[in-house]
Amino acid sequence: MKFYIALLLLFSATTAFAQSTTKDKDAKNKELWESLNKPENYIIDQEDIYTPDQERFLDEIITDYRKRNGVEIVIIAVATAEKFDALTLHDAHKWANTTAEDNGILLAIGKGLHRMRIQNGNKVKEQISDAETRLIIDAFCIPKFKNNDYYQGTVDGIIEIVKKLK
């Protein structure tokens, strides 16, 4: 009988811990999604993969390109996200509807997740296909990321995207 009581107590504690962990994870995911709904900058670096100087340089490149061609590029580095693809698509739609008028590009990098995705707005898709975007990721971003050089991989990816959009 003591064995069953001990087992019941252990099961109850494990279940409570699992629920707490799930609630914490759900709260973090919700907070992440909500914070990305209101873009204030072109770069949201939750993983600290860029130095402040690198962020300023990336911001200058993006700002200059937007002024010249009207295409807005946004970069997010997401530390954790269970639904990475859904998150990036969600963010791309939010920015398309609020700032870029569907003439934007979202680069999402999940260093800890070993994931990268580029979401093109509908107007951008007329100039660069998803297949071309995939090639840019594979040829210009990923090789640098594998060497832990996320900054240069991001810069190289942006340069290739800009070349395709001319």
Contact map, one row per residue, 1 for C-alpha under 8 A:
1111100000000000000000000000000000000000000000000000000000000000000000000000000000000000000000000000000000000000000000000000000000000000000000000000000000000000000000
1111110000000000000000000000000000000000000000000000000000000000000000000000000000000000000000000000000000000000000000000000000000000000000000000000000000000000000000
1111111000000000000000000000000000000000000000000000000000000000000000000000000000000000000000000000000000000000000000000000000000000000000000000000000000000000000000
1111111100000000000000000000000000000000000000000000000000000000000000000000000000000000000000000000000000000000000000000000000000000000000000000000000000000000000000
1111111110000000000000000000000000000000000000000000000000000000000000000000000000000000000000000000000000000000000000000000000000000000000000000000000000000000000000
0111111111000000000000000000000000000000000000000000000000000000000000000000000000000000000000000000000000000000000000000000000000000000000000000000000000000000000000
0011111111100000000000000000000000000000000000000000000000000000000000000000000000000000000000000000000000000000000000000000000000000000000000000000000000000000000000
0001111111110000000000000000000000000000000000000000000000000000000000000000000000000000000000000000000000000000000000000000000000000000000000000000000000000000000000
0000111111111000000000000000000000000000000000000000000000000000000000000000000000000000000000000000000000000000000000000000000000000000000000000000000000000000000000
0000011111111100000000000000000000000000000000000000000000000000000000000000000000000000000000000000000000000000000000000000000000000000000000000000000000000000000000
0000001111111110000000000000000000000000000000000000000000000000000000000000000000000000000000000000000000000000000000000000000000000000000000000000000000000000000000
0000000111111111000000000000000000000000000000000000000000000000000000000000000000000000000000000000000000000000000000000000000000000000000000000000000000000000000000
0000000011111111100000000000000000000000000000000000000000000000000000000000000000000000000000000000000000000000000000000000000000000000000000000000000000000000000000
0000000001111111110000000000000000000000000000000000000000000000000000000000000000000000000000000000000000000000000000000000000000000000000000000000000000000000000000
0000000000111111111000000000000000000000000000000000000000000000000000000000000000000000000000000000000000000000000000000000000000000000000000000000000000000000000000
0000000000011111111100000000000000000000000000000000000000000000000000000000000000000000000000000000000000000000000000000000000000000000000000000000000000000000000000
0000000000001111111110000000000000000000000000000000000000000000000000000000000000000000000000000000000000000000000000000000000000000000000000000000000000000000000000
0000000000000111111111000000000000000000000000000000000000000000000000000000000000000000000000000000000000000000000000000000000000000000000000000000000000000000000000
0000000000000011111111100000000000000000000000000000000000000000000000000000000000000000000000000000000000000000000000000000000000000000000000000000000000000000000000
0000000000000001111111110000000000000000000000000000000000000000000000000000000000000000000000000000000000000000000000000000000000000000000000000000000000000000000000
0000000000000000111111111000000000000000000000000000000000000000000000000000000000000000000000000000000000000000000000000000000000000000000000000000000000000000000000
0000000000000000011111111100000000000000000000000000000000000000000000000000000000000000000000000000000000000000000000000000000000000000000000000000000000000000000000
0000000000000000001111111110000000000000000000000000000000000000000000000000000000000000000000000000000000000000000000000000000000000000000000000000000000000000000000
0000000000000000000111111111000000000000000000000000000000000000000000000000000000000000000000000000000000000000000000000000000000000000000000000000000000000000000000
0000000000000000000011111111100000000000000000000000000000000000000000000000000000000000000000000000000000000000000000000000000000000000000000000000000000000000000000
0000000000000000000001111111110000000000000000000000000000000000000000000000000000000000000000000000000000000000000000000000000000000000000000000000000000000000000000
0000000000000000000000111111111000000000000000000000000000000000000000000000000000000000000000000000000000000000000000000000000000000000000000000000000000000000000000
0000000000000000000000011111111100000000000000000000000000000000000000000000000000000000000000000000000000000000000000000000000000000000000000000000000000000000000000
0000000000000000000000001111111110000000000000000000000000000000000000000000000111000000000000000000000000000000000000000000000000000000000000000000000000000000000000
0000000000000000000000000111111111000000000000000000000000000000000000000000000000000000000000000000000000000000000000000000000000000000000000000000000000000000000000
0000000000000000000000000011111111100000000000000000000000000000000000000000000000000000000000000000000000000000000000000000000000000000000000000000000000000000000000
0000000000000000000000000001111111110000000000000000000000000000000000000000000000000000000000000000000000000000000000000000000000000000000000000000000000000000000000
0000000000000000000000000000111111111000000000000000000000000000000000000000000000000010000000000000000000000000000000000000000000000000000000000000000000000000000000
0000000000000000000000000000011111111100000000000000000000000000000000000000000000000000000000000000000000000000000000000000000000000000000000000000000000000000000000
0000000000000000000000000000001111111110000000000000000000000000000000000000000000000000000000000000000000000000000000000000000000000000000000000000000000000000000000
0000000000000000000000000000000111111110000000000000000000000000000000000000000000000000001000000000000000000000000000000000000000000000000000000000000000000000000000
0000000000000000000000000000000011111110000000000000000000000000000000000000000000000000001001100000000000000000000000000000000000000000000000000000000000000000000000
0000000000000000000000000000000001111111000000000000000000000000000000000000000000000000000000000000000000000000000000000000000000000000000000000000000000000000000000
0000000000000000000000000000000000111111110000000000000000000000000000000000000000000000000000100000000000000000000000000000000000000000000000000000000000000000000000
0000000000000000000000000000000000000111110000000000000000000000000000000000000000000000000000000000000000000000000000000000000000000000000000000000000000000000000000
0000000000000000000000000000000000000011111100000000000000000000000000000100000000000000000000000000000000000000000000000000000000000000000000000000000000000000000000
0000000000000000000000000000000000000011111100000000000000100100000000001110000000000000000000000000000000000000000000000000000000000000000000000000000000000000000000
0000000000000000000000000000000000000000111110000000001000100000000000000111000000000000000000000000000000000000000000000000000000000000000000000000000000000000000000
0000000000000000000000000000000000000000111111000000000000000000000000000011100000000000000000000000000000000000000000000000000000000000000000000000000000000000000000
0000000000000000000000000000000000000000001111111100000000000000000000000011110000000000000000000000000000000000000000000000000000000000000000000000000000000000000000
0000000000000000000000000000000000000000000111110000000000000000000000000001111000000000000000000000000000000000000000000000000000000000000000000000000000000000000000
0000000000000000000000000000000000000000000011111000000000000000000000000000111000000000000000000000000000000010000000000000000000000000000000000000000000000000000000
0000000000000000000000000000000000000000000011111110000000000000000000000000100000000000000000000000000000000000000000000000000000000000000000000000000000000000000000
0000000000000000000000000000000000000000000010111110000000000000000000000000100000000000000000000000000000000000000000000000000000000000000000000000011000000000000000
0000000000000000000000000000000000000000000010011111111000000000000000000000000000000000000000000000000000000000000000000000000000000000000000000000011000000000000000
0000000000000000000000000000000000000000000000011111111000000000000000000000000000000000000000000000000000000000000000000000000000000000000000000000000000000000000000
0000000000000000000000000000000000000000000000000111111100000000000000000000000000000000000000000000000000000000000000000000000000000000000000000000000000000000000000
0000000000000000000000000000000000000000000000000111111110000000000000000000000000000000000000000000000000000000000000000000000000000000000000000000000000000000000000
0000000000000000000000000000000000000000000000000111111111000000000000000000000000000000000000000000000000000000000000000000000000000000000000000000001000000000000000
0000000000000000000000000000000000000000001000000111111111100000000000000000000000000000000000000000000000000000000000000000000000000000000000000000000000000000000000
0000000000000000000000000000000000000000000000000001111111110000000000000000000000000000000000000000000000000000000000000000000000000000000000000000000000000000000000
0000000000000000000000000000000000000000000000000000111111111000000000000000000000000000000000000000000000000000000000000000000000000000000000000000000000000000000000
0000000000000000000000000000000000000000000000000000011111111100000000000000000000000000000000000000000000000000000000000000000000000000000000000000000000100000000000
0000000000000000000000000000000000000000011000000000001111111110000000000000000000000000000000000000000000000000000000000000000000000000000000000000000000000000000000
0000000000000000000000000000000000000000000000000000000111111111000000000000000000000000000000000000000000000000000000000000000000000000000000000000000000000000000000
0000000000000000000000000000000000000000000000000000000011111111100000000000000000000000000000000000000000000000000000000000000000000000000000000000000000000000000000
0000000000000000000000000000000000000000010000000000000001111111110000011100000000000000000000000000000000000000000000000000000000000000000000000000000000000000000000
0000000000000000000000000000000000000000000000000000000000111111111000010000000000000000000000000000000000000000000000000000000000000000000000000000000000000000000000
0000000000000000000000000000000000000000000000000000000000011111111100000000000000000000000000000000000000000000000000000000000000000000000000000000000000000000000000
0000000000000000000000000000000000000000000000000000000000001111111111110000000000000000000000000000000000000000000000000000000000000000000000000000000000000000000000
0000000000000000000000000000000000000000000000000000000000000111111111111000000000000000000000000000000000000000000000000000000000000000000000000000000000000000000000
0000000000000000000000000000000000000000000000000000000000000011111111000000000000000000000000000000000000000000000000000000000000000000000000000000000000000000000000
0000000000000000000000000000000000000000000000000000000000000001111111000000000000000000000000000000000000000000000000000000000000000000000000000000000000000000000000
0000000000000000000000000000000000000000000000000000000000000000111111100000000000000000000000000000000000000000000000000000000000000000000000000000000000000000000000
0000000000000000000000000000000000000000000000000000000000000000111111110000000000000000000000000000001000000000000000000000000000000000000000000000000000000000000000
0000000000000000000000000000000000000000000000000000000000000000110011111000000000000000000000000001001110000000000000000001000000000000000000000000000000000000000000
0000000000000000000000000000000000000000000000000000000000000110110001111100000000000000000000000001001110000000000000000000000000000000000000000000000000000000000000
0000000000000000000000000000000000000000010000000000000000000100010000111110000000000000000000000000000111100000000000000000000000000000000000000000000000000000000000
0000000000000000000000000000000000000000111000000000000000000100000000011111000000000000000000000000000111100000000000000000000000000000000000000000000000000000000000
0000000000000000000000000000000000000000011110000000000000000000000000001111100000000000000000000000000001111000000000000000000000000000000000000000000000000000000000
0000000000000000000000000000000000000000001111000000000000000000000000000111110000000000000000000000000001111000000000000000000000000000000000000000000000000000000000
0000000000000000000000000000000000000000000111111000000000000000000000000011111000000000000000000000000000011110000000000000000000000000000000000000000000000000000000
0000000000000000000000000000000000000000000011100000000000000000000000000001111110000000000000000000000000011110000000000000000000000000000000000000000000000000000000
0000000000000000000000000000000000000000000001100000000000000000000000000000111110000000000000000000000000000111100000000000000000000000000000000000000000000000000000
0000000000000000000000000000100000000000000000000000000000000000000000000000011111000000000000000000000000000101100000000000000000000000000000000000000000000000000000
0000000000000000000000000000100000000000000000000000000000000000000000000000011111110010000000000000000000000000000000000000000000000000000000000000000000000000000000
0000000000000000000000000000100000000000000000000000000000000000000000000000000111110000000000000000000000000000000000000000000000000000000000000000000000000000000000
0000000000000000000000000000000000000000000000000000000000000000000000000000000011111110000000000000000000000000000000000000000000000000000000000000000000000000000000
0000000000000000000000000000000000000000000000000000000000000000000000000000000011111111000000000000000000000000000000000000000000000000000000000000000000000000000000
0000000000000000000000000000000000000000000000000000000000000000000000000000000000111111100000000000000000000000000010000000000000000000000000000000000000000000000000
0000000000000000000000000000000000000000000000000000000000000000000000000000000000111111110000000000000000000000000000000000000000000000000000000000000000000000000000
0000000000000000000000000000000010000000000000000000000000000000000000000000000010111111111000000000000000000000000000000000000000000000000000000000000000000000000000
0000000000000000000000000000000000000000000000000000000000000000000000000000000000011111111100000000000001010000000010100000000000000000000000000000000000000000000000
0000000000000000000000000000000000000000000000000000000000000000000000000000000000001111111110000000000000000000000000100000000000000000000000000000000000000000000000
0000000000000000000000000000000000000000000000000000000000000000000000000000000000000111111111000000000000000000000000000000000000000000000000000000000000000000000000
0000000000000000000000000000000000011000000000000000000000000000000000000000000000000011111111100000000001000000000000000000000000000000000000000000000000000000000000
0000000000000000000000000000000000000000000000000000000000000000000000000000000000000001111111110000000111000000000000111000000000000000000000000000000000000000000000
0000000000000000000000000000000000000000000000000000000000000000000000000000000000000000111111111000010000000000000000001000000000000000000000000000000000000000000000
0000000000000000000000000000000000001000000000000000000000000000000000000000000000000000011111111100000000000000000000000000000000000000000000000000000000000000000000
0000000000000000000000000000000000001010000000000000000000000000000000000000000000000000001111111111110100000000000000000000000000000000000000000000000000000000000000
0000000000000000000000000000000000000000000000000000000000000000000000000000000000000000000111111111111100000000000000001000000000000000000000000000000000000000000000
0000000000000000000000000000000000000000000000000000000000000000000000000000000000000000000011111111110000000000000000000000000000000000000000000000000000000000000000
0000000000000000000000000000000000000000000000000000000000000000000000000000000000000000000001111111100000000000000000000000000000000000000000000000000000000000000000
0000000000000000000000000000000000000000000000000000000000000000000000000000000000000000000000111111100000000000000000000000000000000000000000000000000000000000000000
0000000000000000000000000000000000000000000000000000000000000000000000110000000000000000000000111111111100000000000000000000000000000000000000000000000000000000000000
0000000000000000000000000000000000000000000000000000000000000000000000000000000000000000000000111111111100000000000000000000000000000000000000000000000000000000000000
0000000000000000000000000000000000000000000000000000000000000000000000000000000000000000000010111001111100000000000000001111000000000000000000000000000000000000000000
0000000000000000000000000000000000000000000000000000000000000000000001110000000000000000000000010001111110000000000000011111000000000000000000000000000000000000000000
0000000000000000000000000000000000000000000000000000000000000000000000111100000000000000000100110001111111000000000000011011000000000000000000000000000000000000000000
0000000000000000000000000000000000000000000000000000000000000000000000111100000000000000000100000000001111100000000001111001000000000000000000000000000000000000000000
0000000000000000000000000000000000000000000000000000000000000000000000001111000000000001001100000000000111110000000001110000000000000000000000000000000000000000000000
0000000000000000000000000000000000000000000000000000000000000000000000001111000000000000000000000000000011111000000111100000000000000000000000000000000000000000000000
0000000000000000000000000000000000000000000000000000000000000000000000000011110000000001000000000000000001111100000111000000000000000000000000000000000000000000000000
0000000000000000000000000000000000000000000000000000000000000000000000000011110000000000000000000000000000111110011110000000000000000000000000000000000000000000000000
0000000000000000000000000000000000000000000000000000000000000000000000000000111100000000000000000000000000011111111100000000000000000000000000000000000000000000000000
0000000000000000000000000000000000000000000000100000000000000000000000000000111000000000000000000000000000001111111000000000000000000000000000000000000000000000000000
0000000000000000000000000000000000000000000000000000000000000000000000000000001100000000000000000000000000000111111000000000000000000000000000000000000000000000000000
0000000000000000000000000000000000000000000000000000000000000000000000000000001100000000000000000000000000000111111000000000000000000000000000000000000000000000000000
0000000000000000000000000000000000000000000000000000000000000000000000000000000000000000000000000000000000001111111100000000000000000000000000000000000000000000000000
0000000000000000000000000000000000000000000000000000000000000000000000000000000000000000000000000000000000001111111110000000000000000000000000000000000000000000000000
0000000000000000000000000000000000000000000000000000000000000000000000000000000000000000000000000000000000111100011111000000000000000000100000000000000000000000000000
0000000000000000000000000000000000000000000000000000000000000000000000000000000000001001000000000000000000111000001111100000000000000000100000000000000000000000000000
0000000000000000000000000000000000000000000000000000000000000000000000000000000000000000000000000000000011110000000111110000000000001100000000000000000000000000000000
0000000000000000000000000000000000000000000000000000000000000000000000000000000000000001100100000000000011100000000011111000000000000000000000000000000000000000000000
0000000000000000000000000000000000000000000000000000000000000000000000000000000000000000000100000000001111000000000001111111100001000000000000000000000000000000000000
0000000000000000000000000000000000000000000000000000000000000000000000000000000000000000000110010000011110000000000000111111100000000000000000000000000000000000000000
0000000000000000000000000000000000000000000000000000000000000000000000000000000000000000000000000000011000000000000000011111110000000000000000000000000000000000000000
0000000000000000000000000000000000000000000000000000000000000000000000000000000000000000000000000000011100000000000000011111111000000000000000000000000000000000000000
0000000000000000000000000000000000000000000000000000000000000000000000100000000000000000000000000000011110000000000000011111111100000000000000000000000000000000000010
0000000000000000000000000000000000000000000000000000000000000000000000000000000000000000000000000000000000000000000000011111111111000000000000000000000000000000000000
0000000000000000000000000000000000000000000000000000000000000000000000000000000000000000000000000000000000000000000000000111111110000000000000000000000000000000000000
0000000000000000000000000000000000000000000000000000000000000000000000000000000000000000000000000000000000000000000000000011111110000000000000000000000000000000000110
0000000000000000000000000000000000000000000000000000000000000000000000000000000000000000000000000000000000000000000000000001111111011000000000000000000000000000000110
0000000000000000000000000000000000000000000000000000000000000000000000000000000000000000000000000000000000000000000000000000111111111000000000000000000000000000000000
0000000000000000000000000000000000000000000000000000000000000000000000000000000000000000000000000000000000000000000000010000100111111100000000000000000000000000000000
0000000000000000000000000000000000000000000000000000000000000000000000000000000000000000000000000000000000000000000000000000000011111110000000000000000000000000000000
0000000000000000000000000000000000000000000000000000000000000000000000000000000000000000000000000000000000000000000000000000000111111111000000000000000000000000000000
0000000000000000000000000000000000000000000000000000000000000000000000000000000000000000000000000000000000000000000001000000000111111111100000000000000000000000100000
0000000000000000000000000000000000000000000000000000000000000000000000000000000000000000000000000000000000000000000001000000000001111111110000000000000000000000000000
0000000000000000000000000000000000000000000000000000000000000000000000000000000000000000000000000000000000000000000000000000000000111111111000000000000000000000000000
0000000000000000000000000000000000000000000000000000000000000000000000000000000000000000000000000000000000000000000000000000000000011111111110000000000000001001100000
0000000000000000000000000000000000000000000000000000000000000000000000000000000000000000000000000000000000000000000110000000000000001111111111000000000000001000000000
0000000000000000000000000000000000000000000000000000000000000000000000000000000000000000000000000000000000000000000000000000000000000111111111100000000000000000000000
0000000000000000000000000000000000000000000000000000000000000000000000000000000000000000000000000000000000000000000000000000000000000011111111100000000000000000000000
0000000000000000000000000000000000000000000000000000000000000000000000000000000000000000000000000000000000000000000000000000000000000001111111110000000010011001000000
0000000000000000000000000000000000000000000000000000000000000000000000000000000000000000000000000000000000000000000000000000000000000001111111111000010111011000000000
0000000000000000000000000000000000000000000000000000000000000000000000000000000000000000000000000000000000000000000000000000000000000000111111111100000010000000000000
0000000000000000000000000000000000000000000000000000000000000000000000000000000000000000000000000000000000000000000000000000000000000000011111111110000010000000000000
0000000000000000000000000000000000000000000000000000000000000000000000000000000000000000000000000000000000000000000000000000000000000000000111111111110110000000000000
0000000000000000000000000000000000000000000000000000000000000000000000000000000000000000000000000000000000000000000000000000000000000000000011111111110010000000000000
0000000000000000000000000000000000000000000000000000000000000000000000000000000000000000000000000000000000000000000000000000000000000000000001111111100000000000000000
0000000000000000000000000000000000000000000000000000000000000000000000000000000000000000000000000000000000000000000000000000000000000000000000111111100000000000000000
0000000000000000000000000000000000000000000000000000000000000000000000000000000000000000000000000000000000000000000000000000000000000000000000011111110000000000000000
0000000000000000000000000000000000000000000000000000000000000000000000000000000000000000000000000000000000000000000000000000000000000000000000011111111110000000000000
0000000000000000000000000000000000000000000000001100000000000000000000000000000000000000000000000000000000000000000000000000000000000000000010011001111111000000000000
0000000000000000000000000000000000000000000000001100010000000000000000000000000000000000000000000000000000000000000000000000000000000000000000000000111111100000000000
0000000000000000000000000000000000000000000000000000000000000000000000000000000000000000000000000000000000000000000000000000000000000000000010010000111111110000000000
0000000000000000000000000000000000000000000000000000000000000000000000000000000000000000000000000000000000000000000000000000000000000000000111111000111111111000000000
0000000000000000000000000000000000000000000000000000000000000000000000000000000000000000000000000000000000000000000000000000000000000000000010000000011111111100000000
0000000000000000000000000000000000000000000000000000000001000000000000000000000000000000000000000000000000000000000000000000000000000000000000000000001111111110000000
0000000000000000000000000000000000000000000000000000000000000000000000000000000000000000000000000000000000000000000000000000000000000000000110000000000111111111000000
0000000000000000000000000000000000000000000000000000000000000000000000000000000000000000000000000000000000000000000000000000000000000001100110000000000011111111100000
0000000000000000000000000000000000000000000000000000000000000000000000000000000000000000000000000000000000000000000000000000000000000000000000000000000001111111110000
0000000000000000000000000000000000000000000000000000000000000000000000000000000000000000000000000000000000000000000000000000000000000000000000000000000000111111111000
0000000000000000000000000000000000000000000000000000000000000000000000000000000000000000000000000000000000000000000000000000000000000001000100000000000000011111111100
0000000000000000000000000000000000000000000000000000000000000000000000000000000000000000000000000000000000000000000000000000000000001001000000000000000000001111111110
0000000000000000000000000000000000000000000000000000000000000000000000000000000000000000000000000000000000000000000000000000000000000000000000000000000000000111111111
0000000000000000000000000000000000000000000000000000000000000000000000000000000000000000000000000000000000000000000000000000000000000000000000000000000000000011111111
0000000000000000000000000000000000000000000000000000000000000000000000000000000000000000000000000000000000000000000000000000001100000000000000000000000000000001111111
0000000000000000000000000000000000000000000000000000000000000000000000000000000000000000000000000000000000000000000000000001001100000000000000000000000000000000111111
0000000000000000000000000000000000000000000000000000000000000000000000000000000000000000000000000000000000000000000000000000000000000000000000000000000000000000011111
